[in-house]
Amino acid sequence: MKLNDKHILLGITGSIAAYKAAILVRLLVKEGAQVKVVMTELAKEFITPLTMATLSKNPILVDFFDPENGQWNSHVDLGMWADLYLIAPATANTMGKMANGVADNLLLTSYLSAKCPVMVAPAMDLDMFQHPANTKNIEILKSYGNIILEPATGELASGLSGKGRMEEPEVIVEKVIDFFTSKKKLNNKTVLVTAGPTYEPIDPVRYIGNFSTGKMGFAIAEELANQGARVFLITGPTSLNTINKSISRIDVVTADEMYSAAINYFPKCDIAVMSAAVADFKPSELFQEKVKRGKDNLQINLVPNKDIAAELGKIKSKNQVLVGFALETNNELENATQKIKSKNLDFIVLNSLKEKGAGFGFNTNKISIIDKNGRKSDFELKLKNKVAIDIVNKLVDLLNQKNN
């Protein structure tokens, strides 16, 4: 049994394709998976909870609590129990809500709480599938790290023929098996990733910071975990959440805190990816009380923070790989190349604020990768989760070269 003891949470939405969920559950259980099912209210109009409970051998969850005894159905517990959250079928309505953080039923709150990878199998009419709003939502879901199982082309419930049929259960189960059993490129590797900004306090209510959201670093951490790595993610203040259970998150605020965490975890790691936007300076003095506005100008003396990448470069062993990031506004290539040498990096990822749609706050990024020999590879503007794949592929290539 290829899915022996895997925990799969199956979400069923209100689509005519919901009948396929019965076959899907039967096949998953046959492969040894433990399956729990959460349904929307409308899904019950297409397939009964009794059918799904019988096939899954578990109670079916629809409401936030059991109306008979008031027992709470914890979406948090469901998200922590699952090794994979499979939403099949997924309607345009549900995917739109997932993309925009709407949480008006148990299926959606479980999605927002999930600590596991999420796989989505869309099902809808061809015009709905091709609508710009739907395609945009799918791209957003992909940028969050969700795995989208492309619908098949064929006869639809409307009588039309085109792309929109939920993929057949047998195919979905094969994709689930491939997800769990395919050889990961970074199995048995441990990776340190830094992400987000740092905040350097001036007084109890003010700080020096930057516009980093952490999206790039989090995308890298997720892709590394997807490829089998154990990841230590040291992140500055951000609203982002991790998905993969192989990611251990360490939250920090200041550059000094990030430095201490990085120095602590780096010796345990094979690779470090320094994607955080660490503040270069901090106030030399921390005011203990809120500084009041006065008639005179306030002067704050700034002193340099430790260069975390450079410090790791000093203690890096020959078997470790160290990757840096550079966000430049001028002389990009020259400055980035110099950092490779001064910080003992294996390669550096160069971003430029001059590129529209790249840098802080965007879901997209445009990068160049420069190696120790000065070779430069340019990549097109793309979603940050796709950029993360490019960076991880470069890491894998480098590791393969070291091993040959």
Summary of the structure (lengths in Angstrom):
residues: 404
radius of gyration: 23.9
end to end distance: 35.4
largest distance: 76.1
contacts: 1346
relative contact order: 0.09
helix: 36%
strand: 25%
